[in-house]
Amino acid sequence: MRDKYLMWGAAILICAITLFFGYVVWQDAKSEKVSLNKSDWTCTKTETQVNNIVAGKVIVPQITEHCVRYERN
């Protein structure tokens, strides 16, 4: 008798998980999506960022440029 209840519980749990994932997929398919082409945009402002990296026993500054503002062509 106990095995019967465990089997029903497992079946209900599997159905609930399947329904949940089906709902998540449906919501994702229903949501709006926006696509941007990188070639349509130009960087108009950059900022310099300095990160100190330890190489052996020496601290070496690593300088990188990051775009912080884009404008459409």
PyMOL Python script that loads the backbone (N, CA, C, O; Angstrom):
from pymol import cmd

cmd.read_pdbstr("""\
ATOM      1  N   MET A   1       0.825  -1.196   0.000  1.00  0.00           N
ATOM      2  CA  MET A   1       0.000   0.000   0.000  1.00  0.00           C
ATOM      3  C   MET A   1       0.873   1.265   0.000  1.00  0.00           C
ATOM      4  O   MET A   1       0.574   2.246  -0.681  1.00  0.00           O
ATOM      5  N   ARG A   2       1.954   1.213   0.780  1.00  0.00           N
ATOM      6  CA  ARG A   2       2.833   2.379   0.861  1.00  0.00           C
ATOM      7  C   ARG A   2       3.512   2.650  -0.478  1.00  0.00           C
ATOM      8  O   ARG A   2       3.702   3.807  -0.852  1.00  0.00           O
ATOM      9  N   ASP A   3       3.877   1.599  -1.199  1.00  0.00           N
ATOM     10  CA  ASP A   3       4.505   1.758  -2.512  1.00  0.00           C
ATOM     11  C   ASP A   3       3.571   2.449  -3.497  1.00  0.00           C
ATOM     12  O   ASP A   3       4.014   3.207  -4.360  1.00  0.00           O
ATOM     13  N   LYS A   4       2.283   2.183  -3.360  1.00  0.00           N
ATOM     14  CA  LYS A   4       1.293   2.805  -4.241  1.00  0.00           C
ATOM     15  C   LYS A   4       1.267   4.325  -4.022  1.00  0.00           C
ATOM     16  O   LYS A   4       1.193   5.086  -4.987  1.00  0.00           O
ATOM     17  N   TYR A   5       1.328   4.769  -2.760  1.00  0.00           N
ATOM     18  CA  TYR A   5       1.329   6.198  -2.460  1.00  0.00           C
ATOM     19  C   TYR A   5       2.617   6.874  -2.929  1.00  0.00           C
ATOM     20  O   TYR A   5       2.593   8.004  -3.415  1.00  0.00           O
ATOM     21  N   LEU A   6       3.744   6.168  -2.777  1.00  0.00           N
ATOM     22  CA  LEU A   6       5.013   6.721  -3.266  1.00  0.00           C
ATOM     23  C   LEU A   6       4.992   6.867  -4.779  1.00  0.00           C
ATOM     24  O   LEU A   6       5.499   7.852  -5.316  1.00  0.00           O
ATOM     25  N   MET A   7       4.408   5.892  -5.469  1.00  0.00           N
ATOM     26  CA  MET A   7       4.330   5.960  -6.923  1.00  0.00           C
ATOM     27  C   MET A   7       3.449   7.126  -7.366  1.00  0.00           C
ATOM     28  O   MET A   7       3.796   7.854  -8.297  1.00  0.00           O
ATOM     29  N   TRP A   8       2.312   7.301  -6.698  1.00  0.00           N
ATOM     30  CA  TRP A   8       1.427   8.420  -7.035  1.00  0.00           C
ATOM     31  C   TRP A   8       2.090   9.761  -6.718  1.00  0.00           C
ATOM     32  O   TRP A   8       1.960  10.712  -7.488  1.00  0.00           O
ATOM     33  N   GLY A   9       2.789   9.842  -5.605  1.00  0.00           N
ATOM     34  CA  GLY A   9       3.495  11.071  -5.243  1.00  0.00           C
ATOM     35  C   GLY A   9       4.570  11.421  -6.260  1.00  0.00           C
ATOM     36  O   GLY A   9       4.720  12.580  -6.645  1.00  0.00           O
ATOM     37  N   ALA A  10       5.320  10.407  -6.692  1.00  0.00           N
ATOM     38  CA  ALA A  10       6.354  10.645  -7.702  1.00  0.00           C
ATOM     39  C   ALA A  10       5.729  11.080  -9.018  1.00  0.00           C
ATOM     40  O   ALA A  10       6.258  11.972  -9.682  1.00  0.00           O
ATOM     41  N   ALA A  11       4.621  10.476  -9.407  1.00  0.00           N
ATOM     42  CA  ALA A  11       3.951  10.841 -10.656  1.00  0.00           C
ATOM     43  C   ALA A  11       3.435  12.279 -10.592  1.00  0.00           C
ATOM     44  O   ALA A  11       3.553  13.026 -11.563  1.00  0.00           O
ATOM     45  N   ILE A  12       2.871  12.661  -9.462  1.00  0.00           N
ATOM     46  CA  ILE A  12       2.364  14.032  -9.314  1.00  0.00           C
ATOM     47  C   ILE A  12       3.521  15.028  -9.347  1.00  0.00           C
ATOM     48  O   ILE A  12       3.408  16.091  -9.958  1.00  0.00           O
ATOM     49  N   LEU A  13       4.635  14.689  -8.690  1.00  0.00           N
ATOM     50  CA  LEU A  13       5.805  15.561  -8.689  1.00  0.00           C
ATOM     51  C   LEU A  13       6.366  15.727 -10.099  1.00  0.00           C
ATOM     52  O   LEU A  13       6.712  16.840 -10.494  1.00  0.00           O
ATOM     53  N   ILE A  14       6.459  14.657 -10.852  1.00  0.00           N
ATOM     54  CA  ILE A  14       6.961  14.727 -12.230  1.00  0.00           C
ATOM     55  C   ILE A  14       6.029  15.569 -13.093  1.00  0.00           C
ATOM     56  O   ILE A  14       6.495  16.364 -13.910  1.00  0.00           O
ATOM     57  N   CYS A  15       4.719  15.404 -12.924  1.00  0.00           N
ATOM     58  CA  CYS A  15       3.757  16.221 -13.686  1.00  0.00           C
ATOM     59  C   CYS A  15       3.880  17.701 -13.329  1.00  0.00           C
ATOM     60  O   CYS A  15       3.816  18.559 -14.209  1.00  0.00           O
ATOM     61  N   ALA A  16       4.055  18.001 -12.043  1.00  0.00           N
ATOM     62  CA  ALA A  16       4.178  19.399 -11.622  1.00  0.00           C
ATOM     63  C   ALA A  16       5.440  20.026 -12.195  1.00  0.00           C
ATOM     64  O   ALA A  16       5.409  21.168 -12.653  1.00  0.00           O
ATOM     65  N   ILE A  17       6.545  19.299 -12.174  1.00  0.00           N
ATOM     66  CA  ILE A  17       7.797  19.825 -12.733  1.00  0.00           C
ATOM     67  C   ILE A  17       7.672  20.031 -14.226  1.00  0.00           C
ATOM     68  O   ILE A  17       8.139  21.042 -14.751  1.00  0.00           O
ATOM     69  N   THR A  18       7.045  19.083 -14.927  1.00  0.00           N
ATOM     70  CA  THR A  18       6.844  19.209 -16.372  1.00  0.00           C
ATOM     71  C   THR A  18       5.973  20.421 -16.694  1.00  0.00           C
ATOM     72  O   THR A  18       6.274  21.172 -17.622  1.00  0.00           O
ATOM     73  N   LEU A  19       4.898  20.614 -15.936  1.00  0.00           N
ATOM     74  CA  LEU A  19       4.026  21.770 -16.165  1.00  0.00           C
ATOM     75  C   LEU A  19       4.764  23.079 -15.887  1.00  0.00           C
ATOM     76  O   LEU A  19       4.578  24.055 -16.613  1.00  0.00           O
ATOM     77  N   PHE A  20       5.594  23.112 -14.849  1.00  0.00           N
ATOM     78  CA  PHE A  20       6.345  24.317 -14.528  1.00  0.00           C
ATOM     79  C   PHE A  20       7.301  24.676 -15.661  1.00  0.00           C
ATOM     80  O   PHE A  20       7.335  25.828 -16.094  1.00  0.00           O
ATOM     81  N   PHE A  21       8.081  23.706 -16.148  1.00  0.00           N
ATOM     82  CA  PHE A  21       9.008  23.993 -17.241  1.00  0.00           C
ATOM     83  C   PHE A  21       8.278  24.351 -18.527  1.00  0.00           C
ATOM     84  O   PHE A  21       8.759  25.183 -19.296  1.00  0.00           O
ATOM     85  N   GLY A  22       7.139  23.745 -18.769  1.00  0.00           N
ATOM     86  CA  GLY A  22       6.332  24.119 -19.932  1.00  0.00           C
ATOM     87  C   GLY A  22       5.865  25.566 -19.834  1.00  0.00           C
ATOM     88  O   GLY A  22       5.872  26.290 -20.829  1.00  0.00           O
ATOM     89  N   TYR A  23       5.459  25.990 -18.642  1.00  0.00           N
ATOM     90  CA  TYR A  23       5.028  27.374 -18.422  1.00  0.00           C
ATOM     91  C   TYR A  23       6.184  28.343 -18.638  1.00  0.00           C
ATOM     92  O   TYR A  23       5.998  29.400 -19.241  1.00  0.00           O
ATOM     93  N   VAL A  24       7.374  27.997 -18.153  1.00  0.00           N
ATOM     94  CA  VAL A  24       8.545  28.860 -18.314  1.00  0.00           C
ATOM     95  C   VAL A  24       8.889  29.013 -19.798  1.00  0.00           C
ATOM     96  O   VAL A  24       9.180  30.119 -20.255  1.00  0.00           O
ATOM     97  N   VAL A  25       8.859  27.922 -20.545  1.00  0.00           N
ATOM     98  CA  VAL A  25       9.156  27.976 -21.984  1.00  0.00           C
ATOM     99  C   VAL A  25       8.102  28.808 -22.697  1.00  0.00           C
ATOM    100  O   VAL A  25       8.436  29.594 -23.583  1.00  0.00           O
ATOM    101  N   TRP A  26       6.845  28.652 -22.330  1.00  0.00           N
ATOM    102  CA  TRP A  26       5.763  29.423 -22.956  1.00  0.00           C
ATOM    103  C   TRP A  26       5.930  30.913 -22.672  1.00  0.00           C
ATOM    104  O   TRP A  26       5.759  31.730 -23.577  1.00  0.00           O
ATOM    105  N   GLN A  27       6.260  31.283 -21.440  1.00  0.00           N
ATOM    106  CA  GLN A  27       6.473  32.687 -21.096  1.00  0.00           C
ATOM    107  C   GLN A  27       7.650  33.274 -21.876  1.00  0.00           C
ATOM    108  O   GLN A  27       7.584  34.417 -22.328  1.00  0.00           O
ATOM    109  N   ASP A  28       8.714  32.507 -22.033  1.00  0.00           N
ATOM    110  CA  ASP A  28       9.875  32.983 -22.783  1.00  0.00           C
ATOM    111  C   ASP A  28       9.525  33.188 -24.252  1.00  0.00           C
ATOM    112  O   ASP A  28       9.961  34.166 -24.861  1.00  0.00           O
ATOM    113  N   ALA A  29       8.754  32.288 -24.821  1.00  0.00           N
ATOM    114  CA  ALA A  29       8.365  32.420 -26.223  1.00  0.00           C
ATOM    115  C   ALA A  29       7.416  33.599 -26.431  1.00  0.00           C
ATOM    116  O   ALA A  29       7.403  34.207 -27.501  1.00  0.00           O
ATOM    117  N   LYS A  30       6.626  33.919 -25.413  1.00  0.00           N
ATOM    118  CA  LYS A  30       5.641  34.995 -25.507  1.00  0.00           C
ATOM    119  C   LYS A  30       6.257  36.373 -25.290  1.00  0.00           C
ATOM    120  O   LYS A  30       5.692  37.365 -25.750  1.00  0.00           O
ATOM    121  N   SER A  31       7.402  36.467 -24.602  1.00  0.00           N
ATOM    122  CA  SER A  31       7.981  37.761 -24.251  1.00  0.00           C
ATOM    123  C   SER A  31       8.576  38.447 -25.483  1.00  0.00           C
ATOM    124  O   SER A  31       8.984  37.794 -26.444  1.00  0.00           O
ATOM    125  N   GLU A  32       8.612  39.787 -25.426  1.00  0.00           N
ATOM    126  CA  GLU A  32       9.157  40.569 -26.528  1.00  0.00           C
ATOM    127  C   GLU A  32      10.680  40.497 -26.513  1.00  0.00           C
ATOM    128  O   GLU A  32      11.304  40.448 -25.453  1.00  0.00           O
ATOM    129  N   LYS A  33      11.261  40.491 -27.699  1.00  0.00           N
ATOM    130  CA  LYS A  33      12.707  40.441 -27.810  1.00  0.00           C
ATOM    131  C   LYS A  33      13.180  41.577 -28.716  1.00  0.00           C
ATOM    132  O   LYS A  33      12.507  41.939 -29.681  1.00  0.00           O
ATOM    133  N   VAL A  34      14.342  42.127 -28.390  1.00  0.00           N
ATOM    134  CA  VAL A  34      14.921  43.209 -29.174  1.00  0.00           C
ATOM    135  C   VAL A  34      16.299  42.755 -29.640  1.00  0.00           C
ATOM    136  O   VAL A  34      17.093  42.259 -28.842  1.00  0.00           O
ATOM    137  N   SER A  35      16.581  42.920 -30.919  1.00  0.00           N
ATOM    138  CA  SER A  35      17.895  42.565 -31.460  1.00  0.00           C
ATOM    139  C   SER A  35      18.602  43.833 -31.912  1.00  0.00           C
ATOM    140  O   SER A  35      18.008  44.679 -32.581  1.00  0.00           O
ATOM    141  N   LEU A  36      19.871  43.961 -31.544  1.00  0.00           N
ATOM    142  CA  LEU A  36      20.667  45.114 -31.941  1.00  0.00           C
ATOM    143  C   LEU A  36      21.854  44.626 -32.760  1.00  0.00           C
ATOM    144  O   LEU A  36      22.485  43.626 -32.419  1.00  0.00           O
ATOM    145  N   ASN A  37      22.150  45.337 -33.838  1.00  0.00           N
ATOM    146  CA  ASN A  37      23.324  45.027 -34.641  1.00  0.00           C
ATOM    147  C   ASN A  37      24.468  45.929 -34.198  1.00  0.00           C
ATOM    148  O   ASN A  37      24.318  47.148 -34.125  1.00  0.00           O
ATOM    149  N   LYS A  38      25.594  45.327 -33.907  1.00  0.00           N
ATOM    150  CA  LYS A  38      26.744  46.091 -33.432  1.00  0.00           C
ATOM    151  C   LYS A  38      27.212  47.080 -34.497  1.00  0.00           C
ATOM    152  O   LYS A  38      27.719  48.149 -34.156  1.00  0.00           O
ATOM    153  N   SER A  39      27.056  46.749 -35.772  1.00  0.00           N
ATOM    154  CA  SER A  39      27.519  47.630 -36.844  1.00  0.00           C
ATOM    155  C   SER A  39      26.690  48.912 -36.940  1.00  0.00           C
ATOM    156  O   SER A  39      27.124  49.872 -37.577  1.00  0.00           O
ATOM    157  N   ASP A  40      25.508  48.947 -36.322  1.00  0.00           N
ATOM    158  CA  ASP A  40      24.656  50.136 -36.360  1.00  0.00           C
ATOM    159  C   ASP A  40      25.033  51.170 -35.297  1.00  0.00           C
ATOM    160  O   ASP A  40      24.454  52.255 -35.273  1.00  0.00           O
ATOM    161  N   TRP A  41      25.978  50.862 -34.429  1.00  0.00           N
ATOM    162  CA  TRP A  41      26.301  51.714 -33.300  1.00  0.00           C
ATOM    163  C   TRP A  41      27.771  52.108 -33.315  1.00  0.00           C
ATOM    164  O   TRP A  41      28.628  51.337 -33.745  1.00  0.00           O
ATOM    165  N   THR A  42      28.054  53.334 -32.833  1.00  0.00           N
ATOM    166  CA  THR A  42      29.415  53.847 -32.762  1.00  0.00           C
ATOM    167  C   THR A  42      29.696  54.317 -31.334  1.00  0.00           C
ATOM    168  O   THR A  42      28.850  54.949 -30.702  1.00  0.00           O
ATOM    169  N   CYS A  43      30.874  54.005 -30.843  1.00  0.00           N
ATOM    170  CA  CYS A  43      31.272  54.447 -29.515  1.00  0.00           C
ATOM    171  C   CYS A  43      31.607  55.937 -29.572  1.00  0.00           C
ATOM    172  O   CYS A  43      32.421  56.362 -30.393  1.00  0.00           O
ATOM    173  N   THR A  44      30.975  56.735 -28.695  1.00  0.00           N
ATOM    174  CA  THR A  44      31.216  58.175 -28.695  1.00  0.00           C
ATOM    175  C   THR A  44      31.956  58.646 -27.443  1.00  0.00           C
ATOM    176  O   THR A  44      32.460  59.769 -27.417  1.00  0.00           O
ATOM    177  N   LYS A  45      32.030  57.808 -26.404  1.00  0.00           N
ATOM    178  CA  LYS A  45      32.750  58.201 -25.200  1.00  0.00           C
ATOM    179  C   LYS A  45      33.356  56.963 -24.556  1.00  0.00           C
ATOM    180  O   LYS A  45      32.678  55.958 -24.341  1.00  0.00           O
ATOM    181  N   THR A  46      34.646  57.056 -24.253  1.00  0.00           N
ATOM    182  CA  THR A  46      35.324  55.949 -23.582  1.00  0.00           C
ATOM    183  C   THR A  46      35.892  56.423 -22.251  1.00  0.00           C
ATOM    184  O   THR A  46      36.159  57.609 -22.057  1.00  0.00           O
ATOM    185  N   GLU A  47      36.070  55.482 -21.350  1.00  0.00           N
ATOM    186  CA  GLU A  47      36.710  55.758 -20.068  1.00  0.00           C
ATOM    187  C   GLU A  47      37.856  54.791 -19.886  1.00  0.00           C
ATOM    188  O   GLU A  47      37.776  53.626 -20.272  1.00  0.00           O
ATOM    189  N   THR A  48      38.931  55.292 -19.289  1.00  0.00           N
ATOM    190  CA  THR A  48      40.104  54.472 -19.022  1.00  0.00           C
ATOM    191  C   THR A  48      39.974  53.857 -17.639  1.00  0.00           C
ATOM    192  O   THR A  48      39.623  54.531 -16.670  1.00  0.00           O
ATOM    193  N   GLN A  49      40.263  52.565 -17.565  1.00  0.00           N
ATOM    194  CA  GLN A  49      40.204  51.856 -16.298  1.00  0.00           C
ATOM    195  C   GLN A  49      41.567  51.216 -16.049  1.00  0.00           C
ATOM    196  O   GLN A  49      42.121  50.557 -16.929  1.00  0.00           O
ATOM    197  N   VAL A  50      42.100  51.411 -14.851  1.00  0.00           N
ATOM    198  CA  VAL A  50      43.399  50.854 -14.491  1.00  0.00           C
ATOM    199  C   VAL A  50      43.181  49.762 -13.451  1.00  0.00           C
ATOM    200  O   VAL A  50      42.619  50.007 -12.383  1.00  0.00           O
ATOM    201  N   ASN A  51      43.635  48.550 -13.778  1.00  0.00           N
ATOM    202  CA  ASN A  51      43.575  47.421 -12.846  1.00  0.00           C
ATOM    203  C   ASN A  51      44.994  46.987 -12.535  1.00  0.00           C
ATOM    204  O   ASN A  51      45.802  46.799 -13.445  1.00  0.00           O
ATOM    205  N   ASN A  52      45.301  46.827 -11.263  1.00  0.00           N
ATOM    206  CA  ASN A  52      46.616  46.355 -10.871  1.00  0.00           C
ATOM    207  C   ASN A  52      46.611  44.836 -10.793  1.00  0.00           C
ATOM    208  O   ASN A  52      45.785  44.244 -10.098  1.00  0.00           O
ATOM    209  N   ILE A  53      47.541  44.209 -11.512  1.00  0.00           N
ATOM    210  CA  ILE A  53      47.641  42.762 -11.574  1.00  0.00           C
ATOM    211  C   ILE A  53      48.986  42.352 -10.996  1.00  0.00           C
ATOM    212  O   ILE A  53      50.017  42.953 -11.297  1.00  0.00           O
ATOM    213  N   VAL A  54      48.960  41.319 -10.161  1.00  0.00           N
ATOM    214  CA  VAL A  54      50.197  40.821  -9.572  1.00  0.00           C
ATOM    215  C   VAL A  54      50.784  39.784 -10.516  1.00  0.00           C
ATOM    216  O   VAL A  54      50.165  38.752 -10.777  1.00  0.00           O
ATOM    217  N   ALA A  55      51.993  40.062 -11.034  1.00  0.00           N
ATOM    218  CA  ALA A  55      52.717  39.133 -11.902  1.00  0.00           C
ATOM    219  C   ALA A  55      53.989  38.725 -11.172  1.00  0.00           C
ATOM    220  O   ALA A  55      54.972  39.466 -11.155  1.00  0.00           O
ATOM    221  N   GLY A  56      53.961  37.548 -10.573  1.00  0.00           N
ATOM    222  CA  GLY A  56      55.090  37.141  -9.736  1.00  0.00           C
ATOM    223  C   GLY A  56      55.051  37.934  -8.443  1.00  0.00           C
ATOM    224  O   GLY A  56      54.110  37.817  -7.658  1.00  0.00           O
ATOM    225  N   LYS A  57      56.085  38.745  -8.228  1.00  0.00           N
ATOM    226  CA  LYS A  57      56.132  39.594  -7.030  1.00  0.00           C
ATOM    227  C   LYS A  57      55.987  41.065  -7.388  1.00  0.00           C
ATOM    228  O   LYS A  57      56.161  41.935  -6.535  1.00  0.00           O
ATOM    229  N   VAL A  58      55.669  41.345  -8.649  1.00  0.00           N
ATOM    230  CA  VAL A  58      55.586  42.721  -9.131  1.00  0.00           C
ATOM    231  C   VAL A  58      54.129  43.061  -9.441  1.00  0.00           C
ATOM    232  O   VAL A  58      53.399  42.254 -10.017  1.00  0.00           O
ATOM    233  N   ILE A  59      53.724  44.255  -9.054  1.00  0.00           N
ATOM    234  CA  ILE A  59      52.381  44.743  -9.399  1.00  0.00           C
ATOM    235  C   ILE A  59      52.490  45.503 -10.712  1.00  0.00           C
ATOM    236  O   ILE A  59      53.237  46.474 -10.826  1.00  0.00           O
ATOM    237  N   VAL A  60      51.723  45.041 -11.710  1.00  0.00           N
ATOM    238  CA  VAL A  60      51.765  45.630 -13.042  1.00  0.00           C
ATOM    239  C   VAL A  60      50.407  46.268 -13.329  1.00  0.00           C
ATOM    240  O   VAL A  60      49.383  45.594 -13.216  1.00  0.00           O
ATOM    241  N   PRO A  61      50.371  47.542 -13.696  1.00  0.00           N
ATOM    242  CA  PRO A  61      49.078  48.151 -14.039  1.00  0.00           C
ATOM    243  C   PRO A  61      48.621  47.699 -15.423  1.00  0.00           C
ATOM    244  O   PRO A  61      49.405  47.663 -16.372  1.00  0.00           O
ATOM    245  N   GLN A  62      47.359  47.361 -15.518  1.00  0.00           N
ATOM    246  CA  GLN A  62      46.764  47.002 -16.808  1.00  0.00           C
ATOM    247  C   GLN A  62      45.738  48.082 -17.137  1.00  0.00           C
ATOM    248  O   GLN A  62      44.775  48.280 -16.396  1.00  0.00           O
ATOM    249  N   ILE A  63      45.951  48.775 -18.250  1.00  0.00           N
ATOM    250  CA  ILE A  63      45.090  49.879 -18.645  1.00  0.00           C
ATOM    251  C   ILE A  63      44.164  49.395 -19.756  1.00  0.00           C
ATOM    252  O   ILE A  63      44.621  48.872 -20.772  1.00  0.00           O
ATOM    253  N   THR A  64      42.860  49.575 -19.553  1.00  0.00           N
ATOM    254  CA  THR A  64      41.880  49.186 -20.569  1.00  0.00           C
ATOM    255  C   THR A  64      40.933  50.353 -20.831  1.00  0.00           C
ATOM    256  O   THR A  64      40.654  51.156 -19.940  1.00  0.00           O
ATOM    257  N   GLU A  65      40.452  50.432 -22.045  1.00  0.00           N
ATOM    258  CA  GLU A  65      39.469  51.442 -22.449  1.00  0.00           C
ATOM    259  C   GLU A  65      38.112  50.763 -22.568  1.00  0.00           C
ATOM    260  O   GLU A  65      37.989  49.718 -23.208  1.00  0.00           O
ATOM    261  N   HIS A  66      37.094  51.356 -21.950  1.00  0.00           N
ATOM    262  CA  HIS A  66      35.732  50.831 -22.013  1.00  0.00           C
ATOM    263  C   HIS A  66      34.822  51.909 -22.590  1.00  0.00           C
ATOM    264  O   HIS A  66      34.884  53.076 -22.205  1.00  0.00           O
ATOM    265  N   CYS A  67      33.985  51.487 -23.517  1.00  0.00           N
ATOM    266  CA  CYS A  67      33.015  52.424 -24.082  1.00  0.00           C
ATOM    267  C   CYS A  67      31.867  52.586 -23.087  1.00  0.00           C
ATOM    268  O   CYS A  67      31.321  51.600 -22.592  1.00  0.00           O
ATOM    269  N   VAL A  68      31.510  53.824 -22.803  1.00  0.00           N
ATOM    270  CA  VAL A  68      30.423  54.100 -21.860  1.00  0.00           C
ATOM    271  C   VAL A  68      29.244  54.795 -22.531  1.00  0.00           C
ATOM    272  O   VAL A  68      28.201  54.978 -21.903  1.00  0.00           O
ATOM    273  N   ARG A  69      29.392  55.186 -23.798  1.00  0.00           N
ATOM    274  CA  ARG A  69      28.272  55.800 -24.518  1.00  0.00           C
ATOM    275  C   ARG A  69      28.335  55.400 -25.989  1.00  0.00           C
ATOM    276  O   ARG A  69      29.375  55.503 -26.639  1.00  0.00           O
ATOM    277  N   TYR A  70      27.210  54.949 -26.483  1.00  0.00           N
ATOM    278  CA  TYR A  70      27.083  54.589 -27.896  1.00  0.00           C
ATOM    279  C   TYR A  70      26.037  55.477 -28.542  1.00  0.00           C
ATOM    280  O   TYR A  70      25.078  55.899 -27.895  1.00  0.00           O
ATOM    281  N   GLU A  71      26.226  55.753 -29.812  1.00  0.00           N
ATOM    282  CA  GLU A  71      25.208  56.466 -30.593  1.00  0.00           C
ATOM    283  C   GLU A  71      24.964  55.697 -31.880  1.00  0.00           C
ATOM    284  O   GLU A  71      25.861  55.064 -32.437  1.00  0.00           O
ATOM    285  N   ARG A  72      23.734  55.772 -32.328  1.00  0.00           N
ATOM    286  CA  ARG A  72      23.358  55.045 -33.546  1.00  0.00           C
ATOM    287  C   ARG A  72      23.869  55.784 -34.767  1.00  0.00           C
ATOM    288  O   ARG A  72      23.796  57.011 -34.831  1.00  0.00           O
ATOM    289  N   ASN A  73      24.385  55.044 -35.734  1.00  0.00           N
ATOM    290  CA  ASN A  73      24.880  55.642 -36.988  1.00  0.00           C
ATOM    291  C   ASN A  73      23.769  56.287 -37.771  1.00  0.00           C
ATOM    292  O   ASN A  73      24.009  56.835 -38.847  1.00  0.00           O
TER     293      ASN A  73
END
""", "prot")
cmd.dss("prot")
cmd.show_as("cartoon", "prot")
cmd.util.cbc("prot")
cmd.orient("prot")
